[in-house]
Amino acid sequence: MKRMMLALAVLAILAGSAYAQGTIKIGGIWTLADITGKQGSAAAQLAVDEINAAGGVLGKKLELIVVDDEGKADKAAAAVEKLATVDKVDVFVGGMASGAELGKIPAFKKYGKVVMSTGAAGSATVEKALGPSPESDFYFHLHPWDYNQGASYAEGWNAIQQKYPNIQIKKIFLAYEEGAFGKSSWDATKVLFGGDNRYIVDGASFKSALLGGGDYTAVLEAAKAFKPDLFLWAGYDADALPLLEQSKAMKFSPGIYLGAPPGWPIGFGSSKLSRNVMLYGMWSTAMNDNNPASAKFYKNYVAKYKEEPATYFAPLAYSAVYILVDGIKAAGTTETAPLVKALEATKYASPLGETITFKPSNIIKHQGITRQKILQWQDGFQEVIWPFEAATAAPVYPFPAWK
Amino acid sequence: MVVKRRTAFIVALSAAAVVALILWKPTVLIYGLQAAGLYAAVAIPMGLVLGIVHIVNLAHGEFMMVASYAAYFGCRALGMDPLLAIVPTAIVTAVFGWIMFQLTIRRALKAPELNQLILTFGLAIAFTQSINLIFTSQTYKMPLDYVSASMDIGDLTFGTWSFVFVAVAIIFAYGLQLFLTKTTTGKAALAVGQNPRGAAIVGIDVYRTYGLVFALALALVGAMGALFLTKSAIFPSVGSPFTMKSFCLIAMAGIGNIPGILGASVLLGVAENFLRAFRPTRDWAEIVFFVLIIVVILARSLKGRKS
């Protein structure tokens, strides 16, 4: 009996080892309590399932091992350690908040495995911590840095005013939440739009509902007195509807009403208040009509999870897995040096409406997407207004007066 | 005579300040009163628990958050307006409050105050994390037309919906006052709050009374949870700031002084909005809450020492 047990144990170990040899492991780190992390990890798993169903990579199956970083730097660092040493993953994927990403960087550098990052826009923290090439060459940053985003907004509004002469912007008012996110948006807006006297920029802070606030009357009073052509608010999804409700109550209707939260509340599009509100983003379901990659991603995601992707972090994570796999196929290995070389040649037609390639950014060598999109809520859907090559609708202007 | 003269002076000064505000910055008064209504309506149930059960419920805001989630998903499932969910939510949270009291709070009533604080703090974390696990941190908000109701007076346009919180706060304060002074159960609750041992000697079931008061407070919290859906988006940590603000208001008003919470709320709401109305002082609005509390408590201490 004892011999039989021993034989079985040996067989089990051998079988496990053989299975492990036939698997390429991807370590995924997201904040799972957050919708971006929940859907991002789900989209990455969808990509893994599709690739496995199509025969895997290099004759091996893909396995995604997800660890929750709880949005905290220490947990994120521990997640990298666990995935690298216990699970022995071959590559990393994931990320959203810059603070948590910052915690991962020392461990990423220690293990030197290829990282396909889907978040972290904070250049002053994350990009600086990564450092220049070659020490950060293992790191492929898909999401635009904050300065990329700012530059693309300025470019977008200039292009929109040229194409649609009825849209003229002179005065810009930024209502920004009083935390780090809002304040960095305010600093960037002043530099980008207020630098050369083309625009007159003013702003005021408010306490986001997410941080215990939720009263926007003072900031809206200041904005109304300024009479802006473009009113932009930089806060969180919790602010979206209450801000519009209070704007309506105060009959504040600027020419362009633009929101820049990281995500929108569930059902926002079904509210009448969402009509013609503009937003910044990277993806919308409207892109399914003119982008087959987007349509395929959307169809498979909805079929698997019975819910819509709520933010662009889902197609971004999905793209991250495909880009990694294409690189592994081209390199024939998951070893860092050849895989980095293969990934440098990436040309991936993504569901985000653009072909992703990697170019140097201000500090690192491998920056993917550099442009955000300008979109508008029209009849419950986010329509892409700019870049024009990805546009799904013309802008509705001006933002209608409240009835 | 001196006291009367001083009271008359304070009343005259307050009236002059109100008139000056109406003429100079009417929105400060309007939005200040609206904010005060919300603060007071949330704080009053906490004041009731603190005044009678003598426990600082650090899960107060989280109870409201759970009630808001229950109301939200109830409304979504039944296609109901949150205003219609006020009474059902109040009943559900009252039952929930009774159960929570029997299972947790009751066990800690004779324990040191630190243990009580840790217990309710633990409940707050458990509620927040449970909601976070079930619903994620995604925010939910019901789009409602009537919350954008507004009024025009000359060039001034302002929202009127938030005045509903002022009405609710007044109803809560005077409803509770009536309950505590005119009903047998209320009088028993007052007696238990003032002297639990004496109340027990005369035959009042102290723990049953505590449980009832806690359930009543939770019913009010539940009602506010449903009403809160009209004002704000909900997410797991939405209740936490209200715990601190409510506690501060009770400290200002004095423990057991429910109508005093109304006055403290008005003072804080107007002061906050006054600072927000001017660019250089806008960022000071959050601090005024704590500055006023320190001033009031210091003044009260000095007055106590003098007398």
Interface residues (C-beta under 8 A of the other chain):
Chain A: A33 D34 I35 K38 E178 A204 S205 K207 A209 L210 L211 G212 G214 D215 T217 A218 E221 A222 Y236 D237 A238 D239 A240 L241 P242 E245 Q246 K248 A249 M250 K251 G263 P265 I266 G267 F268 S270 S271 K272 L273 A310 W402
Chain B: T27 Y31 A35 N132 L133 T136 S137 Q138 T139 Y140 K141 P143 L144 D145 V147 S148 A149 S150 T157 F158 G159 T160 W161 K231 S232 A233 F235 S237 V238 S240 P241 N273 R276 A277 R279 R282 D283 A285 E286
